[in-house]
């Protein structure tokens, strides 16, 4: 099996190194990742600047682009190789609930699926660098299963793993996305020259963390696996919209 590994924390992040170490024993692994931290990049593409790629001493490829650029380069360019599966991560912190809309980690997996490849995204369920090997081992287990039971073509897996030793995981739960309250108000400040600057406020608290959500599974010590669909069509509302558009106002 040939794997393409990327992330949004950057090519030097400890999470991607842990992921590579766990997967290299079960597959042929190629790593292409951004040359800097691209957290929050979502599905953005670099359209107005050239992309430059450099091979690092450890064999990883560093790209002056976004996570989506990295996967596109690794699957659909003159330097692309045959790929069986795209794995994105391990993210330094969770990608659950509404966060998946902004996540470069999830976006890299989505790009893999857009290119016709099964793809998974993996993140730590909380901040911290102590247990990347736990998440990496979970991913290796899942990759082995996927060799015999491939994913549906319209789906990626979004995996979040508690920050605990592997032996202390309570198991795996298939979950749905929870929801957050909106983020707190942006913070206004001044730069050293007295000009206004703004920072995003803290993320919102959990609004929906009921049983069955990714938030709940992580809080209980379980690995959360949420299948995400690439087709964002709200099919249940198509008939309602059609009726609304054809209603005679007279």
ChimeraX attribute file (.defattr): number of C-alpha atoms within 10 A of each C-alpha:
attribute: neighborCount
match mode: 1-to-1
recipient: residues
	/A:1	13
	/A:2	16
	/A:3	23
	/A:4	26
	/A:5	29
	/A:6	34
	/A:7	37
	/A:8	32
	/A:9	25
	/A:10	24
	/A:11	23
	/A:12	16
	/A:13	20
	/A:14	17
	/A:15	27
	/A:16	28
	/A:17	19
	/A:18	19
	/A:19	28
	/A:20	26
	/A:21	15
	/A:22	20
	/A:23	21
	/A:24	14
	/A:25	10
	/A:26	15
	/A:27	16
	/A:28	14
	/A:29	22
	/A:30	20
	/A:31	25
	/A:32	27
	/A:33	36
	/A:34	24
	/A:35	22
	/A:36	17
	/A:37	18
	/A:38	19
	/A:39	18
	/A:40	17
	/A:41	20
	/A:42	22
	/A:43	20
	/A:44	16
	/A:45	14
	/A:46	12
	/A:47	9
	/A:48	6
	/A:49	8
	/A:50	8
	/A:51	14
	/A:52	10
	/A:53	16
	/A:54	13
	/A:55	12
	/A:56	11
	/A:57	7
	/A:58	8
	/A:59	11
	/A:60	21
	/A:61	20
	/A:62	22
	/A:63	22
	/A:64	18
	/A:65	23
	/A:66	29
	/A:67	36
	/A:68	29
	/A:69	23
	/A:70	30
	/A:71	30
	/A:72	19
	/A:73	19
	/A:74	25
	/A:75	22
	/A:76	13
	/A:77	10
	/A:78	8
	/A:79	8
	/A:80	13
	/A:81	15
	/A:82	12
	/A:83	18
	/A:84	18
	/A:85	23
	/A:86	28
	/A:87	30
	/A:88	31
	/A:89	35
	/A:90	33
	/A:91	30
	/A:92	24
	/A:93	18
	/A:94	23
	/A:95	27
	/A:96	25
	/A:97	20
	/A:98	16
	/A:99	18
	/A:100	18
	/A:101	15
	/A:102	16
	/A:103	24
	/A:104	31
	/A:105	33
	/A:106	35
	/A:107	26
	/A:108	34
	/A:109	33
	/A:110	30
	/A:111	23
	/A:112	28
	/A:113	22
	/A:114	16
	/A:115	15
	/A:116	14
	/A:117	21
	/A:118	24
	/A:119	30
	/A:120	30
	/A:121	30
	/A:122	31
	/A:123	29
	/A:124	28
	/A:125	28
	/A:126	18
	/A:127	13
	/A:128	11
	/A:129	14
	/A:130	10
	/A:131	17
	/A:132	28
	/A:133	21
	/A:134	22
	/A:135	30
	/A:136	27
	/A:137	17
	/A:138	21
	/A:139	23
	/A:140	19
	/A:141	14
	/A:142	13
	/A:143	22
	/A:144	14
	/A:145	11
	/A:146	13
	/A:147	12
	/A:148	8
	/A:149	10
	/A:150	13
	/A:151	16
	/A:152	11
	/A:153	14
	/A:154	16
	/A:155	20
	/A:156	26
	/A:157	22
	/A:158	26
	/A:159	30
	/A:160	30
	/A:161	31
	/A:162	28
	/A:163	25
	/A:164	18
	/A:165	13
	/A:166	18
	/A:167	8
	/A:168	12
	/A:169	18
	/A:170	14
	/A:171	13
	/A:172	17
	/A:173	18
	/A:174	16
	/A:175	20
	/A:176	22
	/A:177	24
	/A:178	20
	/A:179	20
	/A:180	18
	/A:181	12
	/A:182	13
	/A:183	12
	/A:184	12
	/A:185	12
	/A:186	11
	/A:187	11
	/A:188	11
	/A:189	12
	/A:190	10
	/A:191	9
	/A:192	7
	/A:193	6
	/A:194	8
	/A:195	8
	/A:196	10
	/A:197	10
	/A:198	11
	/A:199	10
	/A:200	11
	/A:201	12
	/A:202	12
	/A:203	13
	/A:204	14
	/A:205	13
	/A:206	15
	/A:207	12
	/A:208	16
	/A:209	19
	/A:210	13
	/A:211	13
	/A:212	15
	/A:213	22
	/A:214	32
	/A:215	27
	/A:216	20
	/A:217	27
	/A:218	24
	/A:219	14
	/A:220	13
	/A:221	18
	/A:222	22
	/A:223	26
	/A:224	31
	/A:225	24
	/A:226	22
	/A:227	19
	/A:228	18
	/A:229	14
	/A:230	14
	/A:231	9
	/A:232	7
	/A:233	9
	/A:234	7
	/A:235	9
	/A:236	8
	/A:237	10
	/A:238	11
	/A:239	10
	/A:240	10
	/A:241	11
	/A:242	10
	/A:243	11
	/A:244	11
	/A:245	10
	/A:246	8
	/A:247	9
	/A:248	7
	/A:249	6
	/A:250	3
